[in-house]
Structures are given as C-alpha cells and as structure tokens.
Amino acid sequence: MSWTDDRVTVLKKLWGEGKTAAEIAKELGEGVTRNAVIGKAHRLKLSSRVSPIQQNTKKVKSEARPPMPRRSNKKIPIFKGKELQMEDLRDKMCRWPNGDPQTADFSFCGCDTVEGLPYCNDHAQIAYQITSRSRELNAKDFASDAGAPQDLEVKTASA
C-alpha cells in the first residue's frame, strides 16, 4: 500500500471532519489499516483529537450524597493494657503485643479477653475490622475458624 496524493487528500478531508481512523481506513480501502491511517496522520502532523473513549467521561454528580468524612491525622493513644511479660500470661488474657519483641520493654496486654477471641475488646476492635457498616463485631463469627484451645497442638522447644 502506498500513500498517493489522492489518498492523502481524502485522509486530510475525513480527518478534519472528525471521522475515526477505522472509518477513514474503510473509506480508503485496498489494504489501508486503521494503524496506517493513524501513523500517516501523525507524520503529516494533523491536529490531534480527543480520543472517542475520552469523550464520554464527563463526571455525573450523584444526587444527595453526603461528603465522606476525612480521617484525622491525630495520634490516637495506644492502649497497652496491663503490660505483662509472656511468662505471666494466663488463659483468657489478651495476647495483644506491645512494642518490638527485640526490645526490653516488649509486653502483652493481659486484660480479660472477649469470649472466643485471643484479644480484649479494645484490641479485638483493631484486629477484626468490620467490612460492612450494617454488621456488628461478633466473636462467634471468628471462633469457629480457629478451633477450640484444647484442639490445638502445643509444641515445646527442648533445651
């Protein structure tokens, strides 16, 4: 396929009318592809046009939607609980870790747990985020996945 003066003239005319590259290629026929039209228009430095895909992107304002509240960047005090060491933890005590395990001030919360969860109410709210606004946090939703404590196999390291 070669670009004759007649084809270039037709290309310029149809391009100016706002025809798509595919429509121009179909009009020119004889092996002219959409990509050939785009390439020739680019080489001729014809005016660039808005993509047909981008023409219909006007934002439609939704009716009566209240604005979303912004999250504040305020630092929320971290609840540390009783700050117990691992050897002081007992059954039904919150296992929420405080700090870096490699530092000397590392501890666990140690407060009373929510039935069926390893955490107290404050730490369960952090650990188990609610995905739907209509649902409330329910410990029974999580307890069935974990199994009962007596079902878990506890391994100890030998010295």
Summary of the structure (lengths in Angstrom):
residues: 159
radius of gyration: 33.6
end to end distance: 82.1
largest distance: 91.0
contacts: 285
relative contact order: 0.08
helix: 35%
strand: 4%
